[in-house]
């Protein structure tokens, strides 16, 4: 296996979102986290708010017992939904009656009832938490 090149911005984003760095990098290397922001050679990688929200969701899915590959898949689906709807108030991963799963982004009150089998993330609360977390990370010595 090729050694993992240490990426300071990925490490910082992992600390902010409380995601295990090694597990995240392994998920990326397995191709199961395609929404990782790219980096221009010689420049640092940049994580925007949507990237950090998706990473936070990835970490919480791991904590719920999902495997890293499935967590990466759902987090990147959430990333796509959040990128399409930046004013989202919540995002859910819902289990369909046929066994499929879908990501539902809610900007306002839900327009249609979601299936009872769902994992819902309060995006407003996560944004506030990440803002507080970023203040603590910025205050850390380099």
C-alpha positions as CSV (number, residue, x, y, z in Angstrom):
1,X,0.0,0.0,0.0
2,X,1.3,3.5,-0.8
3,X,1.9,5.6,2.2
4,X,-0.8,8.2,2.9
5,X,0.5,11.7,2.2
6,X,-0.4,13.8,5.2
7,X,-2.8,16.6,4.3
8,X,-3.0,19.3,6.9
9,X,-6.3,20.6,5.7
10,X,-7.9,17.2,5.8
11,X,-6.5,16.7,9.3
12,X,-7.9,20.1,10.4
13,X,-11.3,19.4,8.8
14,X,-11.4,16.0,10.5
15,X,-10.7,17.6,13.9
16,X,-13.4,20.2,13.3
17,X,-16.0,17.5,12.3
18,X,-14.8,15.0,15.0
19,X,-14.0,12.4,12.3
20,X,-11.1,9.9,12.8
21,X,-8.4,11.0,10.3
22,X,-7.1,7.5,9.4
23,X,-10.5,6.1,8.8
24,X,-11.5,9.1,6.7
25,X,-8.4,8.9,4.5
26,X,-8.9,5.1,4.1
27,X,-12.5,5.8,2.9
28,X,-11.2,8.4,0.4
29,X,-8.5,6.0,-0.8
30,X,-11.2,3.3,-1.3
31,X,-13.0,5.7,-3.6
32,X,-16.0,5.9,-1.3
33,X,-15.9,9.6,-0.6
34,X,-16.0,11.2,-4.1
35,X,-17.1,14.6,-2.7
36,X,-13.7,15.4,-1.1
37,X,-12.7,18.9,-2.4
38,X,-9.9,18.8,-4.8
39,X,-6.5,20.5,-4.4
40,X,-4.4,22.4,-6.9
41,X,-0.9,21.0,-6.8
42,X,1.2,23.2,-4.5
43,X,-1.8,24.8,-2.9
44,X,-3.6,23.8,0.3
45,X,-6.9,22.0,0.0
46,X,-9.9,24.1,0.9
47,X,-13.0,22.9,2.8
48,X,-16.1,25.1,2.5
49,X,-19.1,24.9,4.8
50,X,-20.9,22.2,2.6
51,X,-17.7,20.1,2.7
52,X,-17.6,20.3,6.5
53,X,-21.3,19.6,6.9
54,X,-20.9,16.4,4.8
55,X,-17.8,15.4,6.8
56,X,-19.7,15.9,10.0
57,X,-22.6,13.7,8.7
58,X,-20.0,11.1,7.7
59,X,-18.7,11.0,11.2
60,X,-22.1,10.7,12.8
61,X,-23.0,7.9,10.5
62,X,-19.9,6.1,11.6
63,X,-21.0,6.7,15.2
64,X,-24.4,5.2,14.4
65,X,-22.7,2.0,13.3
66,X,-22.6,2.4,9.5
67,X,-19.5,1.2,7.8
68,X,-17.0,3.7,6.4
69,X,-17.9,3.0,2.7
70,X,-21.7,3.4,3.3
71,X,-21.1,6.5,5.5
72,X,-19.0,8.0,2.7
73,X,-21.7,7.2,0.1
74,X,-24.5,8.8,2.2
75,X,-22.4,11.8,3.2
76,X,-21.6,12.6,-0.4
77,X,-25.3,12.2,-1.3
78,X,-26.0,14.7,1.5
79,X,-23.2,17.0,0.1
80,X,-24.9,17.0,-3.3
81,X,-28.2,17.9,-1.7
82,X,-26.7,20.6,0.5
83,X,-24.8,22.1,-2.5
84,X,-28.1,22.2,-4.5
85,X,-30.0,23.7,-1.5
86,X,-27.7,25.9,0.5
87,X,-30.5,27.2,2.7
88,X,-31.4,23.7,3.9
89,X,-32.6,23.4,7.5
90,X,-32.4,19.7,7.7
91,X,-31.4,16.7,5.7
92,X,-32.6,13.1,6.1
93,X,-31.6,9.7,4.9
94,X,-34.8,7.8,4.5
95,X,-35.5,4.1,4.0
96,X,-38.0,3.5,1.2
97,X,-40.6,0.7,1.5
98,X,-38.7,-1.1,-1.4
99,X,-35.5,-1.1,0.7
100,X,-33.9,1.8,-1.2
101,X,-32.6,4.9,0.5
102,X,-33.0,8.5,-0.4
103,X,-31.6,11.8,0.8
104,X,-34.3,14.4,1.5
105,X,-33.3,18.1,2.0
106,X,-35.7,20.3,3.8
107,X,-35.5,24.1,3.5
108,X,-38.8,24.7,5.3
109,X,-41.3,22.5,7.0
110,X,-41.6,19.1,5.3
111,X,-43.9,19.1,2.3
112,X,-44.6,15.4,2.4
113,X,-44.2,13.0,5.3
114,X,-41.0,11.1,5.4
115,X,-40.9,7.3,6.0
116,X,-40.6,6.5,9.7
117,X,-37.3,4.8,9.1
118,X,-34.9,7.8,8.7
119,X,-31.9,9.5,10.1
120,X,-32.4,13.2,10.2
121,X,-29.6,15.9,10.7
122,X,-30.4,19.4,11.9
123,X,-28.3,21.4,9.5
124,X,-28.8,24.7,11.4
125,X,-27.6,23.2,14.6
126,X,-24.6,21.5,12.9
127,X,-23.6,24.9,11.2
128,X,-23.6,26.5,14.7
129,X,-21.6,23.7,16.2
130,X,-19.0,23.8,13.3
131,X,-18.7,27.6,13.7
132,X,-17.9,27.2,17.3
133,X,-15.5,24.3,16.5
134,X,-13.7,26.4,13.9
135,X,-13.1,29.1,16.4
136,X,-11.3,26.6,18.7
137,X,-9.3,25.1,15.8
138,X,-8.2,28.6,14.6
139,X,-7.0,29.4,18.1
140,X,-4.8,26.3,18.2
141,X,-1.0,26.8,17.6
142,X,0.1,25.7,14.2
